[in-house]
Each structure stands twice: as structure tokens, then as C-alpha cells.
Amino acid sequence: MRTDRTGGPDLRHHGDAEVRDDGARLTDLAVNVRADTPPVWLRERIAGSLAGLAAYPDGRAARAAVAVRHEVPVERVLLTAGAAEAFVLLARDLTVRHPVVVHPQFTEPEAALRDAGHTVDRVLLREEDGFRLDPAAVPEDADLVVVGNPTNPTSVLHPAATIAELARPGRTLVVDEAFLDAVPGEREALAGRTDVPGLVVLRSLTKTWGLAGLRIGYVLAAPETIAALERAQPLWPVSTPALAAALACMEPRAVAEAAHAAHRVATDRAHLVAGLREFASDGLRVVEPAQGPFVLLRLPKAAVVRRHLRDLGFAVRRGDTFPGLGEEWLRLAVRDRTTVNSFLQALDQAVTLARV
């Protein structure tokens, strides 16, 4: 691994860019939101909240529900307009001298830090190491470290103990667990831990429940950190429908449904990875073991293949906008077996066309 201070890729490019404009005609493997969501019962709960739009949002019940879900005091919970808002709050409100972001990972944390005027160091995980985290690679004087788990786009699930090794007195350790509820049993979760100094865990309801358009997430951290971030928020930052969604998704039946979905995603991911292995003779390599609801692959002429896939009706996520990756990388969201089978057929055609 190595640190890097360069600017480089477009940090504001995200998977939704692949399905804008003409994207409605495409089968979406670019955006990491679970298909066929939100479920009917959740849509009904959100719709039922609309009768209360004349009143200002009151987040107390939802905040308490998150606290119960993670077995922490309510003072350790902050509701946000998606995890992206939390990254902005952290970048603007915390006093930081030496922030470090572990890449490849979701680029919004670094973008928010740079927009707030910080000079950001990068620790680039290497393909030959399986994109696994080595805590020793993080500079000792870093006072803010950001890491994703499981990491987007590599789908690597780092051991919680390894991440906890990054904790230091005087250091804020930000762990993006936006996809952790898509991991069976939420293995390696740090959410709810109160014994790791400086720990800040971010969670999102966007991915598992299909709420990207509603913007709802939350932060788990020490009460003094939560209080500081809350002071930096605008008044009523989370809408009434988003609060209704948060409250519903913390209920036991919703937690059970998410756990069931995580096992289904694992089965569908195994099917996708097995199909991708059939392209090994074409130079395709999958980053394994994949543990998130997406997989990262390396493929010669990936940019050309991606364009052919669009012509064949499939959108996939380009990898070259992630620091540490290049044009030969693609990220695929896990979909159901039928969709994956159709995609694999299209990939076979796209790879063939790319040879011409």
C-alpha cells in the first residue's frame, strides 16, 4: 500500500450517472440499490406520513428507534439526510489537520473534505493484496481516517478487529457501513460499539430499502461528537416521510426482512461470480471473496466492453473514477438469477465485439 496526495479521478461521479437520460431503457447493474424496493409495506408507511406534512418534522421517535436497534443511548444517534450529509458535516465541523481516506472506496468522503478546504492523503489498497486493509499503512499522525466496510467498490469486508486497530487517542475513525446490513449476520459490524475511541459509524437506509430519493441515514458516535454534528445541521434536516421510513425500518420485522434479503443477495452474488469466472480465458478477474451486494472485476478493454453493454441494454459502473483503479475496472450490482443470466449472455457478446 502507499499514500497518495494527488487529485486524479472525478470524485463526484457515481453509479446513478450511468442510468440518467436514456438509462430508463437499460437494465441497471450500475447502482447499488436493492432491486424491487422499497417494498409495498414501506411505501404505505411513507405515504401515510404525508398527512402530517403541515407540521415540522419531529425526529425523536425515529432517533430512539435507531438507538434501540443498535443498543446504544439515544445521545449517540444522529439522523441525517442520507450518509452523504454526514460526510459533509464531518468535513465542515471537525477540526482536522491530517485527514486520510482509504481507497478504493466511495469517493464522497474525500470530495466533502476537499470542498471544506482540507488537504487529503490517500492510502491506496493494492490488488495484489486483495484490497485488504493494513492498519500500519495509515500515517500515525492522521487525525481523521475514513474507511468503508464492506468497501465500495471492492466488496471487501475487513475484520472489525483490523479496523479497530486504526483507533488512536485524538483520532476520529469514520467507518462507512452503508452496505453492512447486506452482509448476512452483519458480520464485522462496528455499529453499536462504544469501546473504540473516536469511532464514528455511518449507516444508510438507501441501499437495502431503495430510498435513494428520500435521503435517510444516521450516525453512531460518542455523544459529544453527535452534539457537535447536530449543531452544524440546518433546522429540520430530515423530512417527515424520511423519518417515517427510518422508524419503520428499525422495527423487528423490517430488521428480519433485511437479514433474509442479505442471505438472498449472498446466493445471487455467488451465482454472478460463478458466471464471471467463465470469462477467465478472456482475462476477466473478480476481486474475491466479494462480501457486499456488488462485485468488482478487472477486464481488458473494459471501457469498450461497457459501451457495448449499453448498446445491449445493460448499465454497469465504470471503475476509473475510484482512486487506485483504472479504465480496466468495472463494478456490477448483484441482481437476481434471471437478470444475471441475461447479463452474462450480453457480456459474452460485448467481450466478443471488443476483440474486433
C-alpha positions, 0 to 999 in steps of 0.5 A: 500500500502507499499514500497518495496526495494527488487529485486524479479521478472525478470524485463526484461521479457515481453509479446513478450517472450511468442510468440518467437520460436514456438509462430508463431503457437499460437494465441497471447493474450500475447502482447499488440499490436493492432491486424491487424496493422499497417494498409495498409495506414501506411505501404505505408507511411513507405515504401515510406520513404525508398527512402530517406534512403541515407540521415540522418534522419531529425526529425523536421517535425515529432517533430512539428507534435507531438507538434501540436497534443498535443498543446504544443511548439515544445521545449517540444517534444522529439522523441525517439526510442520507450518509452523504450529509454526514460526510459533509458535516464531518468535513465542515465541523471537525477540526482536522489537520491530517485527514486520510481516506482509504481507497478504493472506496466511495469517493464522497468522503474525500470530495466533502473534505476537499470542498471544506478546504482540507488537504487529503492523503490517500492510502491506496489498497493494492490488488495484489493484496486483495484490497485488504486493509493494513492498519500500519499503512495509515500515517500515525499522525492522521487525525481523521481516517475514513474507511468503508466496510464492506468497501465500495467498490471492492466488496471487501469486508475487513475484520472489525478487529483490523479496523479497530486497530486504526483507533488512536487517542485524538483520532476520529475513525469514520467507518462507512457501513452503508452496505453492512446490513447486506452482509448476512449476520452483519458480520464485522459490524462496528455499529453499536460499539462504544469501546473504540475511541473516536469511532464514528459509524455511518449507516444508510437506509438507501441501499437495502430499502431503495430510498435513494430519493428520500435521503435517510441515514444516521450516525453512531458516535460518542455523544459529544461528537453527535452534539457537535454534528447536530449543531452544524445541521440546518433546522429540520434536516430530515423530512417527515416521510424520511423519518417515517421510513427510518422508524419503520425500518428499525422495527423487528420485522423490517430488521428480519426482512433485511437479514433474509434479503442479505442471505438472498443477495449472498446466493445471487452474488455467488451465482454472478461470480460463478458466471464471471469466472467463465470469462477467465480465458478472456482475462476477466478477474473478480476481486474475491471473496466479494462480501457486499451486494456488488462485485468488482472485476478487472477486464481488458478493454473494459471501457469498450466492453461497457459501451457495448453493454449499453448498446445491449441494454445493460448499465454497469459502473465504470471503475476509473473514477475510484482512486487506485483503479483504472479504465480496466475496472468495472463494478456490477450490482448483484441482481437476481438469477434471471437478470444475471443470466441475461447479463452474462449472455450480453457480456459474452457478446460485448467481450466478443465485439471488443476483440474486433 
